Amino acid sequence: MPEELICITCPLGCRLSVERLPAGGLSVSGNRCTRGARYAEEELLAPKRVVTATCRALPADRCRVPVRTAAPFPKDRVEELIRVLYSLEVRLPVKRGDVLVPDALGTGIPVIATRTLD
C-alpha cells in the first residue's frame, strides 16, 4: 500500500503517493514539480529536522539561551542532541549567530545562538 505525504517545499502542497520498490528505491506520484520527489525521498529515507532548544546561561541566575541547528539535523538523532543541548552551559554575553557547538554529534552541523543576550 502506498504511503501518502503532503509536500511542504513550495506553496502548492501536493499530495504525494509513494511506493517502495523491491530494489530499494521509491516511486513518487502526485508531485507537480521535481522538488516533490526529492522531498518524499528525503522524508522517507533520511528524514531531517531543524532542532530548536534552550541552554543554561551563566551566570546561572540569568535566562536561558535559545539555540538551533544551522541546518537540518538527522531526525533519528534529535533526542540525543537535545540531551546535549540541555546540559550545555553558555557563558554570557552571547550574540545571535554565535556558534556554540561547531560539530553537533559529529555531523558537521553547528548549533548557533538565536538571540543576543548580555
SULHUNOR-V959448 format. One record per residue. N is the residue number from 1. RES is the residue in three letters. SS is DSSP state (@ for helix, = for strand, . for the rest). PHI is phi in degrees with one decimal (999 if undefined). Layout:
# SULHUNOR-V959448
n & res & ss & phi
N & RES & SS & PHI
N & RES & SS & PHI
This chain:
# SULHUNOR-V959448
n & res & ss & phi
1 & MET & . & 999
2 & PRO & . & -71.2
3 & GLU & = & -89.2
4 & GLU & = & -116.5
5 & LEU & = & -134.5
6 & ILE & = & -110.9
7 & CYS & . & -70.0
8 & ILE & . & -115.9
9 & THR & . & -83.2
10 & CYS & . & -148.8
11 & PRO & . & -66.8
12 & LEU & . & -66.0
13 & GLY & . & 60.1
14 & CYS & . & -61.3
15 & ARG & = & -87.4
16 & LEU & = & -98.8
17 & SER & = & -115.8
18 & VAL & = & -124.3
19 & GLU & = & -114.1
20 & ARG & = & -83.2
21 & LEU & . & -88.9
22 & PRO & . & -57.3
23 & ALA & . & -76.4
24 & GLY & . & 104.2
25 & GLY & . & -89.4
26 & LEU & = & -128.6
27 & SER & = & -114.8
28 & VAL & = & -111.8
29 & SER & = & -134.2
30 & GLY & . & 97.1
31 & ASN & . & -82.1
32 & ARG & . & -98.5
33 & CYS & . & -147.7
34 & THR & @ & -69.2
35 & ARG & @ & -63.9
36 & GLY & @ & -62.9
37 & ALA & @ & -65.1
38 & ARG & @ & -62.8
39 & TYR & @ & -59.8
40 & ALA & @ & -61.4
41 & GLU & @ & -62.0
42 & GLU & @ & -67.1
43 & GLU & @ & -64.5
44 & LEU & @ & -92.8
45 & LEU & @ & -100.1
46 & ALA & . & -152.4
47 & PRO & . & -65.7
48 & LYS & = & -136.1
49 & ARG & = & -143.1
50 & VAL & . & -78.2
51 & VAL & . & -102.1
52 & THR & = & -118.3
53 & ALA & = & -162.1
54 & THR & = & -130.4
55 & CYS & = & -121.0
56 & ARG & = & -66.7
57 & ALA & = & -98.1
58 & LEU & = & -114.1
59 & PRO & . & -66.1
60 & ALA & . & -64.2
61 & ASP & . & -81.0
62 & ARG & . & -89.5
63 & CYS & . & -70.6
64 & ARG & . & -90.3
65 & VAL & = & -97.1
66 & PRO & = & -75.8
67 & VAL & = & -137.2
68 & ARG & = & -154.4
69 & THR & = & -74.8
70 & ALA & . & -77.8
71 & ALA & . & -150.8
72 & PRO & . & -57.6
73 & PHE & = & -114.5
74 & PRO & = & -55.3
75 & LYS & @ & -59.7
76 & ASP & @ & -70.7
77 & ARG & @ & -115.1
78 & VAL & @ & -61.1
79 & GLU & @ & -59.2
80 & GLU & @ & -62.7
81 & LEU & @ & -64.9
82 & ILE & @ & -58.9
83 & ARG & @ & -59.5
84 & VAL & @ & -64.1
85 & LEU & @ & -66.2
86 & TYR & @ & -68.0
87 & SER & @ & -92.2
88 & LEU & . & -73.0
89 & GLU & = & -113.9
90 & VAL & = & -111.6
91 & ARG & = & -79.9
92 & LEU & . & -81.9
93 & PRO & . & -81.2
94 & VAL & = & -137.5
95 & LYS & . & -110.3
96 & ARG & . & -56.3
97 & GLY & . & 95.8
98 & ASP & . & -60.0
99 & VAL & = & -81.3
100 & LEU & = & -98.2
101 & VAL & = & -133.8
102 & PRO & . & -71.1
103 & ASP & . & -143.4
104 & ALA & @ & -62.7
105 & LEU & @ & 52.5
106 & GLY & @ & 73.8
107 & THR & . & -90.0
108 & GLY & . & 83.9
109 & ILE & . & -95.8
110 & PRO & . & -80.9
111 & VAL & = & -108.9
112 & ILE & = & -120.5
113 & ALA & = & -74.0
114 & THR & . & -110.3
115 & ARG & . & -149.7
116 & THR & . & -86.3
117 & LEU & = & -131.5
118 & ASP & . & -92.2
